[in-house]
């Protein structure tokens, strides 16, 4: 017997999990999520988990600001699992060349309601005495930012969705979406055809490959990015906030009591999501560690614990695609987050549910994230802040 669902979500990372939960929360209980491996198998499981609001476009700023309320009040909004919210604050460091852009970004963010401001060098050193800050540098501070557990969030959303009646199947690769008369008819897995009226592609770095099975081409590519973890001397650096350092080209955040996670979102290498090196490289480690030490000198004495690489799904303007796929009724896409996805995922899941169930996204204007912008040449302004792994 052929199974039938109203909605099938393809992909079990934070995006797919958030979409499934928000569909079920809206009453769409005939929903199924299919994941080729385990929850968070792709980018989610290797995310840096940074939660901050510093963007150069209003749409990403609003997505992150709206999402912050969910991260800080997970039990109220989701009620299942633990998303690991940890409050740290977040600093953005700028040299003189970047300062006008920083100031413009802050003004835009404040207009969106974000709690962010320029602070003095003295104020910054009071918050983070371990930092070295030049007299001519500018510092912005987000006191409400922090980090969380991306895999825990995916599990929590899926658990809550199941409690509402949705279903989840792991270790179930999807081969393609069956389309008849320009509308979704079924999702095809190995040995089975699952009928559905709606299919949502949330396949992260596999998106380009998957879209090719239905003849859709978008400018998406998977890229490899590394991070590593250092163990701090707590007497030297008992605590530091998260940060994006435009002068030294690093991003970082604390982890647990005595660890620091470090990365550089601007080092880009194309990758095959089915065959890439997920380990750390020593050349990268020494390069980025030395640049971190320019901001935090005593981190030079830290102990290296481990490192790893994960995948971004890149678009030409580093902004996601959140849209109905043109010309195919019932087919939707949610991908291309370029390293931003995790922190935006609560708002994105809600928007996708609006788009699918109401015919349009209403809580935030996502016109600038439509898939046709690439064909139209109407790209978003390039991101001038670091892309932090999902």
N, C-alpha and C positions, 0 to 999 in steps of 0.2 A: 504494500500500500504506500502510495506517495504521501509524504507528510506535507503539511501546509502551515505557513505562518503569515501573518500580515507583514512583519518586518524582519529582515535578516541583516544583522550587523556583521561585517567581515573584518576581523582584526580584534585581538584581545589585549591591546595596550591601554593606556589611560584614556585615549580618545574613544575607542570602541566601548570600553567599560562605562565611561561617563554617558555616552549616547544611549546605551542600553538602559542604564538606570533612569535617565531623564524621560525616555519613552515610557517605561513602566510606571514611573511616578505620575505621568500625565494620564495614565489609564490604558496605555497600549500594552496590554499584557500578553498578546500573541506575538512575542518577540523572541528571537533566537540570536545568540552571538556564537560565531564560529571562529576558532583560533587554531592556527596551523600547529602550534606547539603548546607551551604553557602560558599562563597569563603573564604579560609583560616580557615575553620572550625577545622582543625586538629592542627598540630604543628605550622603552620604559624601564626595563630591567637594568639599564646602564646609564640612567639619568643622573645628573648632578643634583637634582632636587632643589635647585635654587628658586626661591619665590621672591620676586622683586617687581617693581613697576616702572623702571626706567626704560622708556622707549622713545623713539623719535616720531611716532605716528599715533594719532588719536585712537585708532581702532585697536591696536595692540595694548595701549595704555588702559583703555576702558575694559578690555577683556581681562587683563591682569588684575585691575582694581576690583572688578566685580567678583573675580575668583577668590581674592584674598579673604572675603567674608566667609566663604565656604571652608577654606583651609583652617581658619581660626575657630570655626564653630562646626566642625565636622559632625559631631554627634547630633546636633540640632538639625542639620541639613540632610544627612545621609543615615545616621543611626546605626550603622554597622561598621565594624572594623576600626582601625586606627590609622589615620593618614600621617601620623608622625610629625604634626606641626611643632616647630621649634622656633621661637622668637629670638632673633639675633640683631636686627637692624641691618642696614645695607648702605655702604658709602660708595660714591662715584667720584673718582679722582680725575682731574683734568689739567693738562698743561695750558699755556696761554693760547696756543693755536686752536684748541678745542673749546675754549671757554665760551665764545659766543653761541656755539651749538648747544652746549650744556645749559646755558641760561635760557635759550629758546625752548629746549626740551622741558625744563622745569616749569616754565610759564604755561606750556600746553598741559602738562601733567596736573598742575594745580587747577587749571580750568576744568579738568575732569574729576576733581575732588580728591586727588591723591595727596596724602600727607607727606610732602617732600619740600625741602628748602635748601638753599645755599647756607652753609655754616662757616664760621671763621676757622682759621687754622688752630686757634686756641681751643675752640669748642670741639673740633675733631680730635685733637690730642687728648682732651679730657675723656672723650668716649673711648678712644683707642690709643693709649700711651705707647704701644709697641710700634706704631707707624712712624715713618719718616715722611714729613710733608714739607715741600719747598715753600718759600715765602711767596712765590709767584703762582702757586697752584691754587685751583679752585676745588672745593669739595662740596658735593651735595649729599644729603642724608635722608634716608627713608627710615624713620624710627619703627615702623610697623612691619617691616619685611623680615624674612627668615628662610627656613627651608623645611622640607618634608620628605616623606617616604613614598616615592612614586608607585612602587610595587604594592605597598600597603593600600594606597588609594585605589588602585585597580581592583584589588581583592575586595575592598570594602564596597565599592560600587556594584560589583558583580554579586556579592552576597546579598546586598539590599535589593537588587533587581530580582534575584531569585525569590526572595521573600515576597515580592509583589507579583510573582507569577511568570516572570521571564525565564528563559532557559539558556544554558551555556553548554557548549560542547568543545572540549579541548582536544588536541592532537587530531584535528580535523581540517586538513588543507582544503581550501576552496579552489576548484579548477577554473571556473568562469561563472559569469552570469548569463543565463539564457534570456535572449531578448526576442520577442515576436511582435511584429507590427509596431515597432518603435516603443515598446514598453517592456518593463521587467516581467518575466514570466516565472523564472525559477533560478535557484542557485544550484550549481552542480558541484558535488563532492564525489569522491571516489566511490563508485558503485551506487550512487543515489542522486536523485533529483528532488530538491526541496522546493515546492511551490511557494511563491511569495509575491506580494504586490509591490513591496519596497525592498531595495537592497542598498545598504550604506557601505561604501568602500572607505575603510579606516585602516589601511594596510601599511602605513608608514613608509619605510624605505623600500618596500616591495611594490609600492603603488604604480610606478612606471611599468614594471613587468606585468602586473595584474591588469592594468588598463589596456595593455596591448592585446590581451585575450578577447577584448570586446571591441577592438578597433578604435580606441580613444587614445590620442596622443597629447600629452601635456609636458611642459618643460620642467620635469622633475628629475632629480638625481640624488642618489645616496652618497653621502660623504662620511669619511671616518674622522673622529675626533678623540683625543686622549685626555685623560685626567689622571692625577696621582694623589696619594694620601701620605701626609707627613705626620709624624708624632712629635708634638711640641714639648719643650721643657716648660712645665707649668710655672716654674719660678720666674722664667724669663718672659713668657707670654701666657698668662693665665687665661686670657680671653681676647678675642677680636671679633668685630662684626664681619658679615659678608661684604664683598666689594667687587667693583669693576674698575680696573686701573687703566685708564686710557693712555697714560704716559708710559707705563711699563708693559702694557699689552698682556695683562693677566686678569683672570677672575678667580675668586676664592671664597670660601666660607668655612666656618668651624664645623666640626663633626664630633658628636659625642662630647666628652669632657676635655680631651687633650689632643685631638686630631685636627688637621687642616686639609681640606680638599682644594686642589689647585688645577686650573686649566687655562687654555687659551683658545677661545672660540673662533679666532680668525685664521687659524692654520687649517687649510682645507685640502683633503685628498679624496678624490673619487674612489668609490668602493662598490663592490658587488655584495649585497646583503647576504647572499648564500655562500660567500667565500671571501672573508676578509680577516685580517689579523686583529684579534680582539685583545692582544696583550699590549704591554707598555714598551716604549723604546727609550733607551738610555740617552740618546742625543736630545730627544724632546725633554726628558726629565731634567737634564743639566741646564739646558737653555732656559726653560720656564722657571725652574727653581731659582736660578740666579736673578731673574727679573723680579720674582716675588721678593727676594731678599733686598732688592733696591727699595721696596716699600716697607718691608718688615725685616730689618737687618738680623735680628736674633733668630730668625727662622733658618739661617744658615746652619745652625747647630742641631736642627731637627733630625729625626731618624726617618728614613724612607721606609714605608711599610709595604705598599703595593700600588700598582697602577693598572689601568685598563682602557680600552677604546670602545666607543659606541658609535652609533650612526645617527646622523641628521637626515632629514628628507628636505632637500633644498629646492627653492624656487628662485627665479632670477631677481626678485625683489625682496627675498627673505621674509615674505609674508605667506600665510597659509592660503589654501583654497578651501572654502566652505560654501558649497553650492549644490544645486540640482544640476546633473549633467545634461547639457543641452541636447535636445532631440530624442531623449530616451525617458519616457514617463516612468517615474518610480525609482530612478537611479540617482543616488546622491554621493558626494565625495567630501571627505574631510581629511586633508593631508597637507604636506608641504610646510610644516611648522618651523623648519630651519633652526632647530635647537630651542624653540620657545614653547613647545607644546605643553609640557607638563604643567607649568604654572598657569596656563590659560584654560586647562581642560574642564574645570567646573562650568565656566561660562559657555564654553564651546558646546558641551553636551546639552545644555539647556537650549542654546540657539539652534542646534541641529534638530532637537525635538520640536521646536516651534516651526522650523522650516518644513519638516516632514508632515506634522499633524495639522498645522494652520495654513500652510502654503507660503509663509514668509517668516523671516526672523524679525521679531519685534522688540526684544529687550535691548539690543545694541544694533546699530546700523552697520551691516557687514557688506554693503555694496562694493566697497573697495577690495573685497576678498573673492569676488566672483571669478569664475574660471575664464570668462571671455576677455578679461583685461589683457592677457598676453597677446591675443590676436589683435586687439584694439590698440595696443601700444600704450595703455593707460596704467602703467605700473606705479606701485607705491614708492615713496621716497626710500632710497636705500637705508637700511638700518645703520646707525652710527654707534650703536652699543653692542656689547658682546652677545653672541649667541651662546646660551648656556644649555648644555645637553638636556634636551626635552625637559 
